[in-house]
Amino acid sequence: MEGLTLSPTLIIAVVVVLYVISSIQILAEYERAVIFRLGKLLSQPKGPGVVLVFRPIDRIVRISLRTVVHDVPPQDIITRDNVSVKVNAVVYFRVIDPRRAVVEVENYMYATSQLAQTTLRSVLGQAEMDDLLAERDRLNQQLQTILDHQTDPWGIKVSAVEVKHVDLPQDMQRAMARQAEAEREKRAKIIHAEGELIASEKLAQAAAIIDREPAAITLRYLQTLTEIASEQNSTIIFPLPIDLLRMVREGDRRT
């Protein structure tokens, strides 16, 4: 039995089919393909869906359009008032122009990370310690504006920058704790003084009323006697006002 022989046409057809199958690339909805043909960039990125890449004349670079959450490592920063701190941040960015992200910069992820670190040191180094703790929203907005402007030529959009943690030295933490404690004591003394002022004003008003109405002091004595009598005391020594005795005598004379 003679062996089977394959015709050259069939062999070529099989090779072409395998080549076409291997050239098929499937891109997800969030992906785009930047294709170089013989070293030249094609006009528009391809995708999503099926994309044909004819190697070796074509070279494909996949770019994700999803937002990247990049954690900036802690940076040693000296603030404007000469306080040394460690600060780290989070940068949210995404690619909006895949062509520029590939052509204008070698590695946009690494470039954005390095730019975020240098910008963080530069901007926060111009701020004072109190601003770094109290004006964080303003500093975040300033960082986002600077990074977005500098990464725009790369086709990168920086949507947000958040300063995540500020690590203070131990001596600075103790100094801030003493300052906060002194501030609380000051507020407590002010509140106590305001209470004493209000109480003295009310006592002065009460004294003025008693001076105009002498019978008011008698009623106050009687009320105090009632309050003391409700307690279980064996002996009560309580001075009687002269006005009360005068009222009793006048009542006896009338009867």
trRosetta pair geometry for C-beta under 8 A, 3 or more apart (Angstrom, degrees):
i j d omega theta_ij theta_ji phi_ij phi_ji
6 10 5.2 -115 -173 77 92 125
6 11 5.6 102 132 -56 121 95
7 10 4.8 94 60 5 83 101
7 11 7.2 -150 95 -5 45 86
8 11 5.5 -55 -148 37 37 113
8 12 6.2 36 155 -20 69 105
9 12 5.8 -55 -149 37 31 110
9 13 6.3 32 152 -21 65 107
10 13 5.6 -53 -147 35 33 113
10 14 6.4 33 155 -19 66 103
11 14 5.9 -54 -150 35 30 110
11 15 6.4 29 152 -17 64 107
12 15 5.7 -55 -148 37 32 111
12 16 6.3 33 153 -20 66 106
13 16 5.7 -54 -147 36 31 111
13 17 6.4 31 154 -19 65 105
14 17 5.8 -54 -148 35 31 111
14 18 6.4 28 155 -16 65 107
15 18 5.8 -57 -148 39 30 109
15 19 6.2 32 153 -22 65 107
16 19 5.6 -55 -147 36 31 113
16 20 6.3 30 156 -19 65 105
17 20 5.9 -54 -148 36 30 109
17 21 6.4 30 154 -19 64 106
18 21 5.7 -54 -146 36 32 111
18 22 6.2 27 156 -15 65 108
19 22 5.9 -59 -147 41 29 107
19 23 6.3 30 152 -24 63 110
20 23 5.5 -58 -149 33 32 114
20 24 7.2 44 151 -37 62 94
20 52 7.8 -31 -155 -135 72 115
21 24 6.0 -44 -162 8 36 114
22 55 7.6 -72 124 37 108 115
23 52 5.1 30 137 -160 110 77
23 53 5.4 -163 -164 66 74 53
23 54 5.4 9 -133 -88 137 52
23 55 6.8 -164 -104 11 83 79
24 50 6.1 -34 -158 -157 95 100
24 51 7.8 128 -161 71 47 43
24 52 6.4 -31 -97 -101 51 65
25 33 6.7 101 107 -92 141 153
25 50 7.4 133 74 -160 47 50
25 51 4.6 -32 71 70 100 92
25 52 7.3 168 21 -93 84 15
25 53 5.2 38 -13 -2 127 116
25 60 6.3 133 -53 -127 172 176
26 49 7.2 -67 -145 168 67 27
26 50 5.9 -26 -100 -97 70 60
26 51 7.6 170 -87 21 22 77
27 31 4.2 -137 -169 91 96 115
27 32 7.0 73 -178 -100 150 19
27 33 5.7 -122 -73 -33 143 105
27 46 7.2 151 -4 115 152 83
27 47 3.6 -44 85 -127 157 126
27 48 4.6 -137 103 -138 97 62
27 49 6.3 -5 54 38 88 30
27 50 8.0 -170 18 -73 78 13
27 51 5.9 38 -13 -5 114 120
27 62 7.2 -178 -117 -128 102 103
28 31 4.7 86 52 3 77 110
28 48 6.0 -58 118 -137 23 126
29 48 4.8 -62 -108 -40 35 171
30 48 7.6 45 11 -78 24 131
30 64 5.9 23 132 -157 102 78
30 65 5.1 -142 -172 52 71 89
30 66 4.9 25 -180 -47 141 94
31 47 5.6 -73 104 163 77 157
31 48 6.1 98 61 -104 75 92
31 62 5.6 -22 -162 -165 118 100
31 63 6.9 138 -157 73 65 45
31 64 5.9 -38 -99 -99 71 58
31 65 7.1 -162 -86 2 20 89
32 45 4.1 32 169 152 118 137
32 46 6.9 143 -167 69 69 39
32 47 4.8 -172 -123 61 46 122
32 48 7.5 -79 -83 -64 55 64
32 62 7.6 146 77 -155 39 53
32 63 5.1 -24 65 65 88 98
32 65 6.4 69 -8 -43 105 110
32 98 4.5 -131 91 -41 132 161
33 45 6.1 151 68 -170 43 82
33 46 4.3 -28 63 64 106 94
33 47 5.0 116 3 -25 89 119
33 51 5.2 152 30 131 156 176
33 53 7.6 -116 178 -70 146 118
33 60 5.2 -30 -163 -156 111 107
33 61 7.1 138 -160 67 57 45
33 62 6.0 -29 -101 -98 70 61
33 63 7.6 172 -90 19 22 81
34 41 7.1 -28 -179 -142 97 100
34 42 7.8 179 -168 46 53 93
34 45 5.3 -46 -81 -109 64 94
34 60 7.3 135 72 -160 48 53
34 61 4.5 -21 62 62 100 102
34 63 6.1 51 -13 -14 106 120
34 98 5.2 -160 -56 142 109 109
34 99 6.0 152 -119 -97 120 52
34 102 4.7 -159 86 0 167 160
35 41 7.7 125 84 -151 48 53
35 42 4.8 16 76 8 95 130
35 45 7.8 136 3 -133 78 49
35 46 6.1 27 -14 2 121 121
35 51 7.6 -161 -57 172 132 128
35 53 6.5 -151 -121 -111 119 92
35 58 5.6 -20 -168 -163 106 108
35 59 7.1 150 -156 75 56 45
35 60 5.4 -20 -101 -101 77 70
35 61 7.8 -167 -74 22 33 70
36 39 5.9 -3 169 -135 115 16
36 40 6.4 148 -160 66 73 26
36 41 5.7 -39 -103 -88 75 52
36 42 7.3 -145 -94 -11 25 80
36 58 6.9 146 78 -157 51 53
36 59 4.5 -11 58 57 103 98
36 60 8.0 -157 23 -71 71 28
36 61 7.7 49 -10 -9 100 103
37 40 5.7 -34 68 63 71 85
37 42 6.0 70 -3 -61 109 95
37 57 6.0 24 -157 142 73 92
37 58 5.3 -20 -99 -99 72 76
38 57 5.6 -18 -59 -166 78 89
41 99 6.7 94 178 -146 140 102
41 103 6.5 -21 -73 -79 154 129
42 46 7.5 17 90 -35 146 101
44 99 8.0 -80 -135 -57 34 127
45 63 7.3 -65 -138 41 145 124
45 98 4.5 58 -78 68 153 134
45 99 6.2 -136 -46 -52 100 83
46 51 4.4 108 132 -119 135 128
47 51 5.8 -45 -67 -48 80 130
51 60 7.5 122 116 -119 133 138
53 58 4.7 -152 -166 107 72 136
53 59 7.9 59 -166 -121 117 6
53 60 4.8 -54 -113 -41 147 126
54 57 5.6 -5 106 54 97 102
54 58 4.9 97 57 0 60 121
55 58 5.8 -87 -74 58 49 80
55 59 7.7 78 -108 -81 85 51
61 102 5.2 121 94 -120 154 138
63 95 5.6 -92 170 98 116 166
63 98 4.1 161 63 -131 156 109
63 101 5.9 112 -134 84 140 136
63 102 6.7 -103 -64 -51 129 106
64 68 7.9 107 93 -64 117 99
64 95 7.0 119 83 25 50 122
65 94 6.2 52 178 175 52 113
65 95 5.7 -100 -111 70 54 91
65 96 7.7 81 -143 -95 94 37
65 98 7.6 -65 -75 -62 91 105
66 94 6.4 -125 121 -124 23 116
67 92 5.7 4 -180 -173 117 93
67 93 7.1 156 -152 84 71 18
67 94 4.5 -67 -97 -60 53 117
67 159 6.8 -40 -128 19 122 140
68 92 7.4 163 78 -151 49 45
68 93 5.7 -22 56 69 96 71
68 94 6.2 152 4 -87 77 58
68 109 7.2 -131 -171 -117 167 94
69 90 6.4 -10 -171 -173 87 109
69 91 7.8 154 -157 78 40 47
69 92 5.9 -12 -103 -101 66 76
70 90 7.1 152 79 -160 48 57
70 91 4.6 -19 64 62 103 96
70 92 7.8 -177 22 -78 75 28
70 93 7.0 -12 6 26 119 101
70 109 7.7 172 -95 -159 132 81
70 112 6.9 157 -2 113 170 113
70 113 5.9 -134 -177 -94 141 87
70 116 6.9 155 105 10 130 166
71 88 7.1 14 177 170 83 119
71 90 5.8 -25 -105 -105 58 77
71 164 7.9 -11 -141 -9 85 157
72 75 7.2 -25 146 -26 110 111
72 88 5.7 176 89 -163 79 71
72 89 4.5 9 44 61 128 79
72 90 6.9 -147 10 -78 85 24
72 91 6.1 76 -40 -14 107 104
72 113 7.2 170 -106 -153 73 72
72 116 5.0 -127 -93 127 125 121
72 117 5.8 172 -157 -80 108 71
72 120 6.1 135 154 -34 157 155
73 88 6.3 -72 168 -118 20 111
73 117 7.2 3 49 -102 83 118
74 86 4.6 16 -179 176 120 108
74 87 6.7 143 -149 69 69 23
74 88 4.4 -60 -83 -58 60 103
74 165 7.8 -48 -98 79 100 107
74 167 6.9 5 -142 10 134 132
75 86 6.9 157 71 -154 34 60
75 87 5.6 -31 58 65 88 78
75 88 6.9 138 4 -86 74 54
75 117 6.0 159 -83 -157 129 82
75 120 5.4 137 24 104 157 123
75 121 5.3 -123 164 -71 140 92
76 84 6.9 -9 -169 -167 90 96
76 85 7.9 160 -151 85 47 36
76 86 6.0 -30 -93 -98 54 74
76 121 7.9 23 75 -114 51 112
77 84 7.5 157 84 -151 43 49
77 85 5.5 -25 67 68 92 82
77 86 7.3 142 19 -107 82 23
77 87 5.3 -8 10 14 134 116
77 120 7.5 -99 -74 136 132 85
77 121 5.6 -161 -99 -129 93 66
77 124 5.0 -10 -165 103 157 117
77 125 5.5 -135 -161 -74 94 78
78 82 6.3 -6 -179 -133 103 43
78 83 7.1 157 -154 71 57 34
78 84 5.4 -23 -98 -94 77 69
78 85 8.0 148 -94 21 30 68
78 125 6.1 37 68 -133 62 94
79 82 7.0 -73 72 3 71 13
79 83 4.6 0 35 51 116 89
79 85 6.7 37 -30 10 105 114
79 124 7.0 -67 -99 154 78 77
79 125 6.6 -153 -111 -140 31 39
79 127 6.1 -60 -144 88 98 63
79 128 5.8 90 161 -143 122 28
79 129 5.1 146 75 -62 168 68
79 132 6.2 -95 -103 -28 134 137
80 125 7.1 108 -57 157 67 50
80 126 5.9 35 -62 -169 115 30
80 127 6.2 -158 -4 93 110 13
80 128 5.1 -63 58 -75 106 64
81 128 4.7 51 -13 -138 114 90
81 129 5.6 -80 56 -5 122 96
83 129 4.5 34 32 -73 154 125
83 168 7.9 -23 168 -136 120 87
83 169 7.8 -143 -170 14 85 111
83 172 6.3 87 -152 -105 116 146
84 169 6.5 56 76 -39 88 123
85 129 7.5 138 -34 -119 135 92
85 132 7.2 148 46 139 164 163
85 166 5.7 -7 174 -170 136 88
85 167 6.2 151 -171 71 77 58
85 168 5.9 -29 -116 -98 102 53
85 169 7.5 -112 -92 -19 60 77
85 172 8.0 -72 -82 61 93 166
86 166 7.6 148 79 -161 51 42
86 167 3.9 -10 61 54 101 118
87 120 6.6 -161 102 168 115 116
87 124 5.8 -89 49 149 166 173
87 132 7.6 -104 -89 -163 138 126
87 163 6.2 -35 -172 -152 112 106
87 165 7.2 178 -143 88 48 55
87 166 5.4 -6 -102 -108 86 69
87 167 7.3 -153 -67 20 41 76
88 163 7.9 130 89 -159 36 59
88 164 5.3 -35 97 55 85 111
88 165 5.5 13 47 49 94 93
89 116 7.1 -142 81 169 119 111
89 120 5.7 -163 11 -110 136 135
89 143 7.3 -98 -166 159 163 166
89 161 6.0 15 166 -179 132 89
89 162 6.2 165 -162 86 82 45
89 163 4.9 -48 -100 -105 98 46
89 164 5.6 164 -116 -2 31 86
90 161 7.4 168 84 -154 51 47
90 162 4.8 -6 55 58 97 98
90 164 5.4 80 -17 -54 96 119
91 112 7.1 -171 120 154 148 106
91 113 7.9 -174 45 -104 142 53
91 116 4.8 -87 -46 -118 153 148
91 147 6.9 -125 -138 172 124 168
91 158 6.5 -49 -171 -142 101 107
91 160 7.7 172 -153 92 41 55
91 161 5.3 -7 -108 -108 72 81
92 158 7.2 113 81 -164 56 60
92 159 4.8 -57 107 64 106 99
92 160 4.4 21 41 52 120 89
92 161 7.5 -147 23 -69 74 41
92 162 8.0 44 -12 -2 103 99
93 112 6.0 -135 64 -167 159 150
93 147 7.7 -107 -77 140 129 123
93 151 6.9 -21 -147 113 145 165
93 156 5.5 18 173 177 126 104
93 157 6.3 167 -155 86 75 46
93 158 4.5 -34 -95 -101 105 60
93 159 6.5 172 -97 8 41 76
94 156 7.4 163 84 -153 27 66
94 157 5.7 -16 61 60 75 96
94 159 7.1 23 9 -20 96 116
95 98 5.8 67 150 -84 130 62
95 101 4.7 -14 -135 -62 119 159
95 108 7.0 83 -91 107 107 159
95 155 5.9 29 -159 125 78 100
95 156 6.2 -44 -101 -102 54 64
95 157 7.8 135 -131 17 7 83
96 155 5.8 -148 65 179 67 74
96 156 7.2 137 16 -127 85 14
96 157 4.7 60 -23 -20 125 117
97 100 4.3 29 110 26 120 110
97 101 6.3 157 89 -20 65 89
97 155 3.0 -116 63 -134 95 117
98 101 5.4 -59 -143 38 34 115
98 102 6.4 23 163 -13 68 107
98 155 6.8 -140 -29 143 12 153
99 102 6.4 -70 -158 39 26 101
99 103 5.9 -3 162 2 67 120
99 155 6.9 149 62 -70 59 159
100 103 6.0 -65 -124 51 31 95
100 104 4.6 4 -171 0 75 126
100 105 8.0 45 153 6 70 88
100 153 7.0 -145 -179 160 131 47
100 154 5.8 159 137 -177 101 27
100 155 3.4 144 72 -33 111 117
101 104 7.2 -20 -77 42 13 96
101 105 6.9 -42 -158 46 41 103
101 108 4.8 -37 -161 -42 87 157
101 154 5.9 65 -105 162 56 81
101 155 4.4 -96 -44 73 79 122
101 156 6.6 105 -100 -60 100 81
104 153 5.8 -157 175 143 152 85
104 154 5.2 -155 92 -112 122 56
104 155 6.9 141 31 -3 130 96
105 108 5.0 101 86 -83 129 72
105 111 4.9 -77 -175 1 136 164
105 154 4.6 2 -11 -123 132 116
106 110 7.9 -32 89 59 91 120
106 111 7.3 130 52 -47 73 120
107 110 4.1 32 106 25 120 112
107 111 6.1 153 84 -18 63 89
108 111 5.5 -56 -137 42 32 113
108 112 6.0 34 163 -21 67 107
108 154 5.5 147 -122 168 108 130
108 155 7.7 -59 -113 66 150 89
108 156 6.0 170 -173 -65 123 125
109 112 6.2 -58 -148 36 23 107
109 113 6.5 23 154 -18 60 110
110 113 5.7 -57 -149 36 31 114
110 114 6.4 26 157 -15 66 106
111 114 6.1 -57 -147 39 29 106
111 115 6.2 27 156 -17 64 110
111 151 7.9 140 117 -115 105 95
111 154 6.8 179 98 -103 142 161
112 115 5.7 -57 -143 40 30 111
112 116 6.2 35 155 -24 65 105
112 147 7.7 70 -156 -170 84 111
112 151 5.9 39 -107 -108 95 137
112 154 7.7 -148 -65 86 94 156
112 156 6.0 -158 -86 -170 127 166
112 158 7.8 169 -152 -80 117 106
113 116 5.8 -54 -149 32 28 112
113 117 6.7 27 154 -18 62 104
114 117 5.8 -53 -152 33 35 111
114 118 6.5 25 156 -11 67 106
115 118 6.1 -57 -145 41 32 104
115 119 6.0 29 158 -17 67 112
115 147 6.5 127 126 -130 111 86
115 150 6.0 -171 -170 112 139 135
115 151 6.7 159 88 -66 160 98
116 119 5.9 -58 -140 41 27 109
116 120 6.2 33 157 -26 63 107
116 147 6.2 29 -96 -114 74 135
116 161 7.4 -177 -140 -121 105 120
117 120 5.8 -53 -148 31 27 113
117 121 6.7 22 156 -13 62 105
118 121 5.9 -56 -151 38 33 108
118 122 6.2 30 154 -19 66 111
119 122 5.6 -57 -143 39 32 111
119 123 6.0 20 165 -12 70 110
119 143 6.1 121 134 -145 115 82
119 146 5.4 167 -151 109 129 128
119 147 5.7 -171 64 -71 173 88
119 150 7.5 -161 -73 23 134 150
120 123 6.5 -58 -137 40 22 100
120 124 6.0 2 173 3 61 118
120 143 6.7 31 -93 -128 64 130
121 124 6.7 -66 -133 50 19 96
121 125 5.7 26 165 -29 60 119
122 125 6.0 -61 -146 32 18 113
122 126 7.2 12 157 -16 56 107
123 126 6.2 -65 -164 31 32 107
123 127 7.2 23 147 -18 64 109
123 139 6.6 137 140 -159 118 90
123 142 5.8 160 -156 116 136 116
123 143 5.5 -157 54 -83 166 81
123 146 6.7 -165 -67 15 130 155
124 127 5.5 -56 -151 31 45 114
124 132 6.3 66 -154 -110 98 112
124 139 6.7 59 -91 -164 79 136
124 163 7.6 118 -85 -105 131 134
127 131 4.4 -124 -174 90 105 125
127 132 5.3 131 114 -61 124 82
127 135 7.4 -146 -153 71 132 119
127 139 6.3 -23 -61 -96 161 126
128 131 4.8 92 57 10 76 104
128 132 7.1 -135 98 -11 39 89
129 132 5.6 -53 -151 30 33 115
129 133 6.8 18 156 -8 64 106
129 172 7.7 -131 -152 -160 150 134
130 133 6.1 -64 -153 42 33 103
130 134 5.7 -5 164 10 72 119
131 134 6.3 -70 -123 55 27 87
131 135 4.4 -27 -162 33 73 123
131 138 7.9 -67 -172 69 99 123
131 139 7.2 120 146 -52 95 120
132 135 7.4 -12 -51 53 13 81
132 136 7.2 45 177 -83 39 78
132 139 7.0 35 -119 -39 53 164
132 163 7.9 -135 -166 165 79 166
132 166 6.1 129 147 -119 114 152
133 136 7.2 -31 -174 -47 16 101
133 166 6.7 -122 -87 62 76 160
135 138 4.5 -32 174 38 98 118
135 139 6.0 103 116 -22 85 96
136 139 5.6 -58 -147 41 36 110
136 140 6.1 41 154 -25 69 104
136 163 5.5 -122 -154 54 105 124
137 140 5.6 -51 -148 33 31 114
137 141 6.5 30 154 -17 63 105
138 141 5.8 -55 -151 36 32 111
138 142 6.4 32 151 -19 65 106
139 142 5.5 -53 -146 37 35 113
139 143 6.3 36 155 -19 66 104
139 163 6.4 12 101 -21 120 137
140 143 5.8 -55 -148 36 30 111
140 144 6.3 30 154 -19 64 107
140 160 7.4 2 170 -171 111 78
140 161 5.4 -174 -159 89 72 78
140 162 5.7 13 -129 -106 129 44
140 163 6.0 -122 -77 -2 90 87
141 144 5.7 -53 -146 36 31 112
141 145 6.4 32 156 -20 65 105
142 145 5.9 -53 -147 34 30 110
142 146 6.5 25 157 -15 64 107
143 146 6.1 -60 -148 38 29 107
143 147 6.2 21 160 -12 67 112
143 161 4.1 -106 107 94 116 151
143 163 7.7 132 0 -50 155 91
144 147 6.1 -60 -142 42 26 105
144 148 5.9 26 161 -20 64 113
144 158 5.8 -169 -154 124 68 110
144 159 7.6 -42 -151 125 120 21
144 160 5.8 -34 -105 -134 132 29
144 161 4.5 -163 -68 12 76 100
145 148 6.0 -58 -143 38 24 110
145 149 6.4 23 159 -19 61 109
146 149 6.0 -60 -151 36 28 109
146 150 6.4 15 158 -11 65 112
147 150 6.0 -63 -144 42 30 104
147 151 6.0 10 165 -4 69 115
147 158 4.3 31 111 -5 108 177
147 161 6.2 117 18 -55 143 136
148 151 6.4 -65 -136 47 25 97
148 152 6.5 50 158 -52 60 95
148 157 6.7 18 -136 -156 96 51
148 158 4.1 -129 -76 51 74 100
149 152 6.0 -35 -155 -5 28 119
150 153 7.9 -50 174 20 38 96
151 154 5.1 -57 -167 42 67 114
151 156 3.8 -58 157 74 118 116
151 157 7.6 -159 103 -64 115 14
151 158 5.8 102 43 -29 137 107
152 155 7.8 53 -175 -65 36 19
152 156 7.2 -108 -79 59 24 65
152 157 7.8 51 -101 -90 67 56
158 161 6.7 10 168 -47 119 98
163 166 6.9 24 158 -53 118 95
168 172 4.6 -117 175 90 109 122
168 173 5.1 136 99 -60 120 85
168 176 7.3 -7 154 1 166 141
169 172 4.6 90 61 9 84 105
169 173 7.0 -147 96 -8 43 86
170 173 5.6 -53 -148 34 34 113
170 174 6.5 31 155 -16 66 103
171 174 5.7 -52 -149 37 34 110
171 175 6.3 35 152 -20 65 105
172 175 5.6 -52 -145 37 34 112
172 176 6.2 33 156 -17 66 106
173 176 5.9 -56 -146 39 30 109
173 177 6.3 33 153 -22 64 106
174 177 5.6 -52 -147 34 32 113
174 178 6.5 31 154 -17 65 103
175 178 5.8 -53 -150 36 32 109
175 179 6.3 33 151 -19 65 106
176 179 5.4 -51 -145 37 34 114
176 180 6.3 36 154 -20 66 103
177 180 5.8 -52 -147 36 31 110
177 181 6.4 31 153 -19 63 106
178 181 5.7 -54 -147 37 32 112
178 182 6.3 33 154 -18 65 105
179 182 5.8 -54 -148 37 30 110
179 183 6.4 33 152 -21 64 106
180 183 5.6 -53 -148 35 32 114
180 184 6.5 33 153 -19 65 103
181 184 5.7 -52 -150 35 33 110
181 185 6.5 32 152 -17 65 104
182 185 5.7 -53 -147 37 34 111
182 186 6.3 38 153 -22 65 104
183 186 5.6 -51 -149 33 32 114
183 187 6.6 31 154 -16 64 104
184 187 5.8 -55 -150 37 33 110
184 188 6.3 34 152 -21 66 105
185 188 5.6 -53 -147 36 33 113
185 189 6.4 31 156 -18 66 104
186 189 5.9 -56 -148 36 30 108
186 190 6.4 30 154 -19 64 106
187 190 5.7 -54 -146 36 32 112
187 191 6.3 32 155 -18 66 106
188 191 5.8 -55 -148 37 30 110
188 192 6.3 30 153 -19 64 107
189 192 5.6 -53 -145 38 33 112
189 193 6.2 33 155 -19 65 106
190 193 5.8 -55 -147 37 30 110
190 194 6.3 31 154 -19 64 106
191 194 5.7 -53 -147 37 31 112
191 195 6.4 35 152 -20 63 104
192 195 5.6 -54 -152 35 32 114
192 196 6.5 32 152 -18 65 103
193 196 5.6 -51 -148 35 35 111
193 197 6.4 38 152 -21 65 104
194 197 5.6 -51 -149 34 33 114
194 198 6.5 32 154 -17 65 104
195 198 5.8 -54 -147 37 32 108
195 199 6.2 31 155 -18 66 107
196 199 5.6 -55 -145 39 31 112
196 200 6.3 31 156 -19 66 105
197 200 5.9 -55 -147 36 29 108
197 201 6.5 29 153 -19 63 105
198 201 5.7 -55 -151 35 32 112
198 202 6.4 30 153 -17 65 105
199 202 5.8 -56 -149 37 32 110
199 203 6.3 32 153 -19 66 106
200 203 5.6 -52 -145 37 34 112
200 204 6.3 37 154 -21 65 103
201 204 5.7 -52 -149 34 31 111
201 205 6.5 32 151 -18 63 104
202 205 5.6 -52 -150 36 34 112
202 206 6.3 35 151 -20 66 104
203 206 5.5 -52 -146 37 34 112
203 207 6.3 36 153 -21 66 103
204 207 5.7 -51 -147 35 32 112
204 208 6.5 35 152 -21 64 103
205 208 5.7 -53 -151 34 32 112
205 209 6.6 32 152 -18 65 104
206 209 5.7 -54 -150 35 34 111
206 210 6.3 32 153 -17 67 106
207 210 5.7 -54 -145 39 32 110
207 211 6.2 36 154 -23 65 106
208 211 5.6 -53 -148 33 30 114
208 212 6.6 24 155 -14 63 105
209 212 5.9 -60 -152 39 32 106
209 213 6.1 -20 165 28 70 107
209 216 6.1 -23 130 54 94 178
210 213 6.5 -77 -131 65 26 73
210 214 7.3 60 175 -110 66 34
210 216 4.9 -128 -110 80 66 121
210 217 5.1 74 -154 -56 115 94
210 220 7.8 -30 -104 -7 122 141
213 216 4.4 76 101 -22 106 111
214 217 6.3 -45 -171 23 52 107
214 218 7.5 50 140 -14 69 102
214 243 5.7 -164 156 -121 115 157
215 218 5.3 -51 -160 34 52 117
215 219 6.5 52 146 -20 75 100
215 243 7.5 -151 -95 150 48 138
216 219 5.7 -53 -153 36 36 111
216 220 6.4 38 149 -21 66 104
217 220 5.4 -51 -148 35 36 115
217 221 6.5 42 151 -22 66 100
217 241 6.2 124 125 -96 112 167
217 243 6.9 91 77 44 111 143
218 221 5.6 -50 -152 31 34 112
218 222 6.6 32 152 -16 65 104
218 241 6.1 -123 -93 59 72 139
218 243 5.6 -109 -65 101 113 115
218 244 5.1 149 -129 -77 106 91
218 247 7.1 49 -130 -1 159 149
219 222 5.7 -53 -149 37 34 112
219 223 6.4 36 152 -20 66 105
220 223 5.7 -53 -148 36 33 112
220 224 6.4 34 153 -19 65 105
221 224 5.7 -56 -149 36 31 111
221 225 6.4 34 152 -21 65 104
221 238 7.9 135 -166 160 95 118
221 240 7.3 97 174 -137 148 53
221 241 5.7 -137 -47 -7 158 114
221 244 6.4 -89 74 -51 150 144
222 225 5.6 -50 -149 33 34 114
222 226 6.6 37 152 -20 63 102
223 226 5.6 -51 -153 32 34 113
223 227 6.6 33 151 -18 65 104
224 227 5.7 -54 -150 36 35 111
224 228 6.4 31 154 -16 67 105
224 238 7.5 169 114 -149 111 134
225 228 5.8 -57 -145 39 32 107
225 229 6.1 33 156 -23 66 108
225 238 6.3 138 -97 131 89 168
226 229 5.8 -55 -144 35 29 112
226 230 6.8 34 155 -27 61 101
227 230 6.0 -52 -158 23 32 113
227 231 7.7 26 148 -15 59 99
228 231 5.9 -57 -164 30 43 108
228 233 6.8 -36 175 22 87 141
228 236 5.7 113 142 -132 130 133
228 238 6.8 173 50 -70 165 138
229 236 7.4 -38 -82 -54 64 165
233 236 5.6 94 101 -67 131 87
240 244 5.4 -108 179 71 95 129
240 245 6.0 97 126 -49 122 99
241 244 4.7 97 66 0 86 101
241 245 7.4 -156 98 -2 49 84
242 245 5.6 -56 -153 38 40 110
242 246 6.2 43 150 -23 70 104
243 246 5.5 -51 -147 35 33 114
243 247 6.5 35 153 -21 65 103
244 247 5.7 -52 -151 33 33 111
244 248 6.6 34 150 -20 64 102
245 248 5.6 -51 -150 33 36 112
245 249 6.4 35 153 -19 67 103
246 249 5.8 -54 -149 35 32 110
246 250 6.4 31 154 -18 65 106
247 250 5.8 -53 -146 37 31 110
247 251 6.5 34 152 -22 63 105
248 251 5.7 -58 -155 34 32 112
248 252 6.6 31 150 -19 66 103
249 252 5.7 -53 -151 34 36 110
249 253 6.5 34 153 -19 67 104
250 253 5.8 -52 -148 35 34 111
250 254 6.6 35 154 -21 64 104
251 254 5.9 -54 -151 33 33 111
251 255 6.7 24 154 -13 65 107
252 255 5.9 -62 -151 40 33 106
